[in-house]
């Protein structure tokens, strides 16, 4: 069984995998949203190249 791994390079630790490109992308969006919340909770801004 193959899996696809995706990484959002601008944010360390923002990566996900799935059994299809759609599943991996959906998971990556979820991970990004969690990290975005963590940044907001700490009063920090995301790196500039995340727009």
N, C-alpha and C positions, 0 to 999 in steps of 0.2 A: 504494500500500500504506500503510495506516495503522499507527501505533505508539502505544502508550500509555506515558506517562511518569509515574512515581510518585516522590514525595519524602517522606523522613522528616524533617520540619521541625525536630525537636529536635536533630538532629545535622547540622552543616554537611557537605556532601559526600555525604550518604547519599541517593542517588537511583538509579533504575534505569529501564529501559524494556523493553518487549516487544511482540510482535505481538498479544498478547491480554492481558486483565487478569490471567489466571492466570500467564502467562509473566512479566509485569512484577512481580507480587507475589512470585513465586518468586525472581526476581533480586534484588529489594529485600531479602528475608530473607537471602539469601546475602551481599549487601553489608553489611547490618547486622551479621551474625555476624563478618565480617572486621574491621569497625571495632571491635566489642566486644572482639575478641582484641587489637587494637592498644592499646586503652585498658588492658586488663589487663596486657599486657606492660610498659607504662609505669607501672603502679601507680596509674593514675587511675580514677576512677569515671565512669560515664556521667551525662549530665545527668539531673536528678530526673524530668523528665517523659517518660522513655523507658520506664517500666514499663507 
